[in-house]
Structures are given as structure tokens and as C-alpha cells.
Amino acid sequence: MNARALYEALLDADGPYEDVIAPWLDQAAADYRARLRIAATADTRWWADDADLLEELYALGRISDFLLLDPQLPPYLHLFTALGMTPVLEQTPFDPFLHEITEVEQAEDPDSPVEVLDVRHPGLMLGELLFNRAGVRVRAGAAHAERGVADRWPLFWTHRRAHRPTRDLSQGWGGNSQWRTDFRLDYRTADGDLLNVAEDAPIDGRPGLPPNAYGDLGPDERLLTPAERRELLRHRTLLRVPAAPAAADAAWAAELWPFEWRLPDGINEPG
């Protein structure tokens, strides 16, 4: 059993998606669910030795993206709760770890903080691992989230959304190569949040490296301020037009490469 097979069956489905999901779940052995549970905690740093599980999680993420295009909430919840995930349904205070902005209602006061108005689709957690954020409609002042940016700028680490452009590392690759994409790993632990934990590039680059060296920031990334880079990593998008005039160009966004950033810095360093 693998998630790619389920994804391709859903694409080809003529009838209700439940007719595809239910038999796939029936055939998924208990060891499939147990294998997913390996990813539920960051304590073992399992990702260093298990590229296959990273790719399997990515394939499951593609299924999630597909089911949310309509959205197909009953099959979405049936599939992923059966695999051991917990829905994030509560309309809690806005939290970029748990919430993905799908629509912004612009508040008159530019300093109004981001406020969740309603949940468009539930998120999912696998233990401490964030599998998918809840889609939320929000009200916010322009100093915190701009309508047309926070809800329409490219969404990174994401394969498909119905209402905005997306970018992930599978795009541009062939039919087989795209499935060797790793799932982004974000964990909410007792000691704090770990963002993109499996990667190893400091978000502000490594001082002293020559230009374009691995781990340094490229010229496109350097157009963002440190605060904007952190915003992009946390929200997987930008919430406001960047300060640098050159960063307002759509071509610049297409060249941006935040996929190797992580927070906090040093989480994968020895010692």
C-alpha cells in the first residue's frame, strides 16, 4: 500500500471519493499506520535515516491538497483520522503554526491584529507533527495582513490550492521524480515549535561563506528582511508586500528558494 496509488486512483475516480478511499483503507495494514506513527515525534530525528517515510508523507499531503480543492471534507476527515491523525477544528486565536489564511477581511484600523472569523477546513496533527493547517478566514489590519497578499501570494511547501498559486519541490519534475519530494516537518513540542526541522540551512545564511555557497542566502532571499524571512517560513507565504521594491515583482517570487530554511537555527548541528 502506498499513498501515490491512492492519489492516482482518486484522480481517475468516476464516482464518490469514498468509493476509492474505503477499500484502500481496508487494505492498509496496521503496520502502515504504525509506520506513520514513527513521524509523530521529533525526539528520534527519524528523518535522517528514513527518506521513504518523508516521501510517503508528501504523497499523503498531495491527497490532502486534492481533497481540499472542492473541498471534500467527509472523505478528507475519514481518510486521515483513520490513519491516526487528529483534526484541528477549534476557532482558537490565530496561530500561524495551526492556521493557513484563505481569505482576509481588511479591518479599518491598520493595527488590528489577525482575528479568526471562521474555519473553512480543518487542519490535521499526527502527534506533535503538523500534517496540514486549518484554512481560516480572518479579519486583520493592513499592518498585520494585507488582503491580496496574505491570501493570494504564492503558498510555499504546498502542491495545490484552488484560490492561489503554490510552490513545492515536486513542480517541474517528471512523473516519477516528483514523488521523491520530502514532506516539510513542523513539530509543536513541549520545548517549542520546530519549523522545517529536517533541513539544515540557517534562515539568515552562514556568515563568511562565498556568494551562492550551499547554506548561504541567494540574492533573491537577501531582498527579504530577517523578519520577512521568518514570516515566510512560519506562514509559508508573505502577509504584506515586502519592503524592498524589487521584491514586489512576481518574477522575483518565482526564483525565491526558502525550502532549506529552518527555525530554530542550530537544531541539526552536532554537539
C-alpha positions as CSV (number, residue, x, y, z in Angstrom):
1,M,0.0,0.0,0.0
2,N,1.2,3.5,-0.8
3,A,-0.3,6.9,-1.0
4,R,0.7,7.6,-4.5
5,A,-1.5,4.8,-5.7
6,L,-4.4,6.2,-3.8
7,Y,-3.8,9.7,-5.2
8,E,-3.8,8.4,-8.8
9,A,-6.9,6.4,-8.1
10,L,-8.7,9.5,-6.8
11,L,-7.7,11.4,-9.9
12,D,-9.2,8.7,-12.1
13,A,-12.4,8.3,-9.9
14,D,-15.7,8.5,-11.7
15,G,-17.8,8.1,-8.6
16,P,-17.7,9.3,-5.0
17,Y,-14.2,9.5,-3.5
18,E,-15.3,7.4,-0.6
19,D,-15.7,4.5,-3.0
20,V,-11.9,4.8,-3.6
21,I,-10.8,5.6,-0.1
22,A,-12.7,2.9,1.8
23,P,-11.2,-0.1,0.0
24,W,-7.7,1.5,0.2
25,L,-8.1,1.9,4.0
26,D,-9.3,-1.7,4.2
27,Q,-6.2,-2.9,2.6
28,A,-3.8,-0.7,4.5
29,A,-2.4,-3.0,7.1
30,A,-1.9,-2.0,10.7
31,D,1.8,-1.7,10.0
32,Y,1.1,1.2,7.6
33,R,-0.4,3.2,10.4
34,A,2.4,2.2,12.7
35,R,4.9,3.4,10.2
36,L,3.2,6.8,10.1
37,R,3.4,7.0,13.9
38,I,7.2,7.0,13.6
39,A,6.9,10.6,12.3
40,A,4.7,11.7,15.2
41,T,7.6,13.0,17.4
42,A,10.8,14.7,16.6
43,D,12.7,13.1,19.5
44,T,14.3,10.3,17.5
45,R,15.2,12.5,14.5
46,W,13.9,9.7,12.4
47,W,14.1,11.7,9.1
48,A,17.9,11.3,8.9
49,D,17.6,7.6,8.0
50,D,14.1,7.3,6.5
51,A,13.7,9.1,3.2
52,D,10.9,6.7,2.2
53,L,8.7,7.9,5.0
54,L,9.3,11.6,4.1
55,E,8.2,10.8,0.6
56,E,5.2,8.8,1.8
57,L,4.1,11.7,3.9
58,Y,4.5,14.0,0.9
59,A,2.2,11.8,-1.1
60,L,-0.4,11.9,1.6
61,G,-0.1,15.6,1.6
62,R,-0.8,15.6,-2.2
63,I,-4.0,13.7,-1.4
64,S,-5.0,16.2,1.2
65,D,-4.4,19.1,-1.2
66,F,-6.6,17.3,-3.8
67,L,-9.5,16.6,-1.4
68,L,-9.5,20.2,-0.3
69,L,-9.9,21.6,-3.8
70,D,-13.7,21.3,-3.7
71,P,-13.4,20.8,-0.6
72,Q,-14.3,17.2,0.1
73,L,-14.4,17.3,3.9
74,P,-16.1,14.0,4.7
75,P,-13.6,11.8,2.8
76,Y,-10.8,14.1,3.9
77,L,-11.6,13.5,7.6
78,H,-12.5,9.8,7.1
79,L,-9.1,9.1,5.4
80,F,-6.8,10.9,7.7
81,T,-8.5,10.2,11.0
82,A,-8.4,6.5,10.1
83,L,-4.7,6.9,9.6
84,G,-4.3,8.2,13.2
85,M,-4.5,12.0,12.7
86,T,-6.3,14.4,14.9
87,P,-8.4,17.2,13.4
88,V,-7.7,20.8,14.3
89,L,-11.3,22.3,14.3
90,E,-11.4,24.9,17.1
91,Q,-11.6,28.6,16.2
92,T,-8.8,29.5,18.5
93,P,-6.8,32.8,18.4
94,F,-4.9,33.0,15.2
95,D,-1.8,30.8,15.2
96,P,0.4,30.5,12.1
97,F,1.5,27.1,13.1
98,L,-2.1,25.8,13.0
99,H,-3.8,28.2,10.6
100,E,-3.5,29.0,6.9
101,I,-5.1,32.2,5.8
102,T,-7.5,31.6,3.0
103,E,-9.3,35.0,2.9
104,V,-8.6,38.4,4.5
105,E,-11.3,40.8,5.5
106,Q,-9.4,44.1,5.8
107,A,-10.0,45.9,9.1
108,E,-10.3,49.7,9.0
109,D,-7.7,50.1,11.8
110,P,-4.4,49.1,10.2
111,D,-3.1,48.0,13.6
112,S,-5.9,45.5,14.3
113,P,-4.4,42.1,15.0
114,V,-5.2,39.0,13.0
115,E,-8.6,37.5,14.2
116,V,-10.0,34.2,13.1
117,L,-13.6,34.6,11.8
118,D,-14.3,31.1,10.7
119,V,-12.6,27.8,9.8
120,R,-13.0,26.8,6.2
121,H,-11.4,23.4,6.5
122,P,-9.9,21.6,9.5
123,G,-6.3,21.0,10.0
124,L,-4.6,17.8,11.0
125,M,-2.0,16.8,13.5
126,L,-0.1,13.4,13.7
127,G,1.0,13.5,17.3
128,E,3.4,16.5,17.6
129,L,3.7,16.7,13.8
130,L,1.7,19.2,11.8
131,F,0.3,17.4,8.8
132,N,-2.0,20.2,7.5
133,R,-3.0,23.6,8.7
134,A,-6.7,24.6,9.1
135,G,-7.8,27.0,6.5
136,V,-9.2,30.2,8.1
137,R,-10.9,33.4,7.1
138,V,-9.5,36.3,9.1
139,R,-10.0,40.0,9.8
140,A,-6.8,42.0,10.2
141,G,-5.4,45.4,9.9
142,A,-3.0,46.1,6.9
143,A,-0.1,46.4,9.3
144,H,-0.5,42.6,10.1
145,A,-2.0,41.0,7.0
146,E,-2.9,42.6,3.6
147,R,-5.8,41.4,1.6
148,G,-4.4,40.3,-1.8
149,V,-1.1,39.3,-0.3
150,A,-1.7,37.1,2.8
151,D,-4.5,35.3,0.9
152,R,-3.2,35.4,-2.7
153,W,0.6,35.5,-2.7
154,P,2.3,32.1,-3.6
155,L,2.0,29.5,-0.9
156,F,5.2,27.6,-0.5
157,W,5.6,23.9,0.6
158,T,2.2,23.3,-1.0
159,H,1.3,21.5,-4.2
160,R,-2.2,22.8,-5.0
161,R,-4.8,25.3,-3.8
162,A,-7.9,26.4,-5.5
163,H,-7.5,30.1,-4.9
164,R,-3.8,30.9,-5.1
165,P,-0.5,29.9,-6.7
166,T,1.6,27.4,-5.0
167,R,5.2,26.2,-5.0
168,D,6.7,22.9,-3.8
169,L,9.8,20.9,-4.8
170,S,7.9,18.5,-6.9
171,Q,6.9,21.1,-9.5
172,G,8.9,20.9,-12.8
173,W,9.9,17.3,-12.4
174,G,8.7,14.2,-14.3
175,G,6.0,11.7,-13.4
176,N,8.3,9.6,-11.2
177,S,10.8,12.1,-10.0
178,Q,8.2,14.4,-8.5
179,W,7.3,11.7,-6.0
180,R,10.8,11.8,-4.4
181,T,9.8,15.1,-2.7
182,D,10.2,15.3,1.0
183,F,7.4,16.4,3.3
184,R,8.1,19.5,5.3
185,L,8.4,18.6,9.0
186,D,7.0,21.1,11.6
187,Y,6.7,19.9,15.2
188,R,4.9,21.5,18.2
189,T,6.8,20.2,21.2
190,A,6.8,20.9,24.9
191,D,10.0,22.9,24.3
192,G,8.7,25.0,21.5
193,D,7.9,24.8,17.7
194,L,10.4,23.3,15.3
195,L,9.9,24.5,11.7
196,N,11.2,22.6,8.7
197,V,13.2,20.6,11.1
198,A,14.8,18.2,8.6
199,E,16.6,20.9,6.7
200,D,19.9,22.5,7.6
201,A,20.2,26.0,6.1
202,P,20.2,28.8,8.7
203,I,17.4,31.3,7.8
204,D,19.9,34.2,7.9
205,G,22.7,32.3,6.0
206,R,26.1,31.4,7.3
207,P,28.4,34.4,7.7
208,G,31.7,34.1,5.8
209,L,30.6,31.8,3.0
210,P,31.3,32.9,-0.5
211,P,28.2,34.0,-2.6
212,N,26.0,31.2,-3.7
213,A,27.7,28.6,-1.5
214,Y,25.4,25.9,-0.1
215,G,23.8,27.2,3.1
216,D,24.2,30.9,2.2
217,L,21.3,33.1,1.1
218,G,21.0,33.9,-2.6
219,P,20.4,37.4,-3.9
220,D,16.6,36.8,-4.1
221,E,16.4,35.7,-0.5
222,R,18.5,38.6,0.7
223,L,15.9,41.0,-0.6
224,L,13.8,40.0,2.3
225,T,14.5,41.4,5.8
226,P,15.2,38.9,8.6
227,A,11.6,39.5,9.9
228,E,10.1,38.8,6.4
229,R,12.1,35.6,6.1
230,R,10.7,34.4,9.4
231,E,7.2,35.4,8.4
232,L,7.6,33.4,5.2
233,L,8.8,30.3,7.0
234,R,6.1,30.5,9.6
235,H,3.2,31.3,7.3
236,R,4.6,29.6,4.2
237,T,3.8,32.9,2.4
238,L,4.1,36.6,3.0
239,L,1.5,38.6,4.8
240,R,2.4,42.0,3.4
241,V,4.2,43.4,0.4
242,P,7.9,43.1,1.0
243,A,9.8,46.3,1.9
244,A,12.3,46.0,-1.0
245,P,10.8,47.4,-4.2
246,A,12.4,44.7,-6.3
247,A,10.7,42.0,-4.2
248,A,7.2,43.2,-5.4
249,D,7.9,41.6,-8.8
250,A,6.2,38.3,-9.5
251,A,9.3,37.0,-11.3
252,W,11.3,37.5,-8.0
253,A,8.8,35.3,-6.1
254,A,9.3,32.6,-8.7
255,E,13.0,32.5,-8.0
256,L,12.7,32.6,-4.3
257,W,14.1,29.5,-2.6
258,P,13.1,29.2,1.1
259,F,12.8,25.4,1.1
260,E,16.0,24.8,3.1
261,W,15.4,27.3,5.9
262,R,14.7,26.1,9.4
263,L,13.9,27.5,12.8
264,P,15.4,27.5,15.4
265,D,18.9,27.7,14.0
266,G,21.3,25.0,15.2
267,I,18.7,22.3,15.7
268,N,20.6,19.9,13.4
269,E,24.1,20.9,14.5
270,P,26.3,18.4,16.3
271,G,27.1,18.9,19.9
